[in-house]
Amino acid sequence: MASLDELRIPGLDALRAAIPLPRDPVEHRRIAADDDLIESLRRGDEPGDDDDPLMRMLAAWRTDTLDGT
């Protein structure tokens, strides 16, 4: 089977330029960690002692919001 480079498809270079490259693995891990943080807050998980101060503040804010205070 011929590769895309061998097919000489018109506009292939423009298509490649328009499609973003795969994410850097380090960037992907950071995004996944942020997603995990947001999901943890959504579930109402209590932050641990080693969690970021921002996590503790957001968790307290969520609790206050749900309590109506």
N, C-alpha and C positions, 0 to 999 in steps of 0.2 A: 504494500500500500504506500502511496506517495505521501510525503510529508507536506505540510502547508507551504513550506518554502519551495518545494518542487512544483507545486500546482500553479504558481504565478497567478494568484487570484487578484483581480483588480481591486484596489482599495484596501488590501490586506495591511499595508503599512499604517494607514489611517486608523483602521480598526485596532491594531495593536497599540497605537498611541492613545486611543480612547479608553482602553481597558486598563484599569490600575494594576500594577504589579502586586504579587502576593505580599502580604504584610511581613515585616521583619519579625522573626520569632520573639524577640525581646518586646517589641511593641505589642504583639498579640498577647503575650503574658500580662502586660500591664493593663490592657483593655479587659482581659478576662478577670483580673484581680479587681478592677473597678466594678465590673458586672457583679462579681461575688459580693462586694461590699454593699451595693445597692439592693441586691436580693436579700442579704442578711438584714438590712434595715427594714425592708418590706415585710419580712417574716416576723420582725420584732425581736430578733435575737439580742441578748444582752452582750455588750462588748466586754471582752476580757481585759485583764490588767495590762496586757502588752499591746492593746490596740491603740491606734492613733488617737490623739486628743480630738481630732475632727470627728472621728467615728463616735466617740462618747458624746460629743455635743449634739450630733445629728440624732443619735438614739434617744437622748433626753428630750430633744425637740419633738421627735415623733411621739414619745410617751405623753408629753404635755398636750400635743395636738389631739391625740386620741382621747385624753382625759377631759378635754375642753377647757384647759387652764391656759 
